[in-house]
Amino acid sequence: MKVYYSVEELPVIKNAVLTLGTYDGVHLGHQKIIEFLVKSAKEMNGETVLFTLHPHPRVVLYPDDHGMQLIQPIEERIKKLAASGIDHLILFPFSKEFSRLTATEFVRDILVNKIGIKMMTIGYNHHFGRNRQGNLSLLKELGDVYDFKVQEIPAFKKLDHNVSSTKIRAAITDGDITTANTYLGSPFEFIGTVVTGDKIGTGIGYPTANIEPNSDLQLIPKKGVYAVQVKFGDHVFNGMMNIGTRPTINELGEDRIEIHIFNFDQDIYGETLNVKVFDRVRDEERFSSLDDLKAQLKKDEENCIDIFNNLALLK
């Protein structure tokens, strides 16, 4: 897959078959759309093009109040799209000036004149352009004018109708990692850097890596304890993650992401970790003493090990 950060970089694309979208998470619904796109391109001896906007429009239009949290940073989205079979990915630089283009101007000036589309695929309820005026009906009209075909992406009956990035974000926010992972088709994951903590975990036999997400837009699951897998470099380890204020030891209530990596004693300060979240173990709790907390952490560890053992049996 070739990645472009402006349409000026594009080579001549043979029979460009294009679709639009954010594709946050590249979930099962997205994967079905891409399969459909690839099949359509092969039938007309063409190449697939995915056109997406970066940064997210809300971040540009409402910089102080965008409320946007994403399932994936753009780097991880690119990796997942590359594995899906897309030929060309256009990360078009979104700006306030671009936002003022009408849907017709966008199709004519960019999709037709710059990219040279021969086929456009779109969902029945997809909208684009200024004030979301662009839709399937308008595209069919413009296709007749500018000589490109338009096809509606079919509904995929085998998929739950709730599969969408919005639904997945809601599931993660609610701590429903099982549903999120089912819809994603793989474990929810995020990237973070190990930063210095207060070493209280070390004092009770459960040292933790304190994680700072690498993206300000990164969606973080609901507070609680999770079974996770961490990767840095070529190494992968199982562990358990706590997200929350650590009420037993922290009266100030600052949120932390802490991961205890099983059977691990290396110094990894400053390392970048890829964290995969497999299941939620429990809510965050306040304990009357550090001994009670330590006893619960032992149970959490056992529960997480059971989760990973069961996953291994399913493979």
Secondary structure, 3 states (H helix, E strand, C coil): CEEECCHHHCCCCCCEEEEECCCCCCCHHHHHHHHHHHHHHHHCCCEEEEEEEECCHHHHHCCCCCCCCECCCHHHHHHHHHCCCCCEEEEEECCHHHHCCCHHHHHHHHHHHHHCEEEEEECCCCCECHHHCECHHHHHHHHHHHCCEEEECCCCCCCCCCCCHHHHHHHHHCCCHHHHHHHHCCCEEEEEEEECCCCHHHHCCCCCEEEEECCCCECCCCCEEEEEEEEECCEEEEEEEEEECCCCCCCCCCCEEEEEECCCCCCCCCCEEEEEEEEEEECCCCCCCHHHHHHHHHHHHHHHHHHHHHHHHHC
